[in-house]
């Protein structure tokens, strides 16, 4: 990735490019974050950064302040389909961590679909995020790639100075987690949404019931097993 530059977005042209990127990733039916809104939020202390190759935006991250100045909400992370496999999502999140720490922000939150392996892999396994909050049908009915099932989301807590996050940021290997409580997820939920929405709905409701029950019992997601496609929970 030596030819990729990650930096803050500058000027309306680049915010408009972020609009286009969102449509490329989530489909034309999905509502994009408008360029003018992103620009204003950045002016008020938010973050919008892009990954550029030869001047073309291939990925971006967008986040904004919360009521607690030490906490940021990360709203969007997108990588162009042509750039999948380059590790841009991970690189953008590490850029976000550095950006936040330089401004006294030590906690970042965001939501993701708990049934999508690629997101769990990034957010939990590779970044070291944790989760203990489940939002059923968070956004209501959604179009585009999310169409067909309730928009359930996990809320990720990314504590930027946590030991596990620091070790991952430094590229250090982590000891295998031997926790016995694991909750498996579908191996190809995106395909099921297209081919078998009835089965996708069953998986959605089953995982919702399981995770909400475990969270009520005091468990927290602390890891994700990449081989088994399963969340690791501890109390």
Beta strands, then each sheet from edge to edge (+ up, - down):
strand 1: 4-8
strand 2: 47-53
strand 3: 56-65
strand 4: 71-79
strand 5: 107-112
strand 6: 130-135
strand 7: 153-159
strand 8: 182-184
strand 9: 220-225
strand 10: 230-234
sheet 1: 1+ 2- 3+ 4- 5- 7+ 6-
sheet 2: 8+ 10- 9+
end
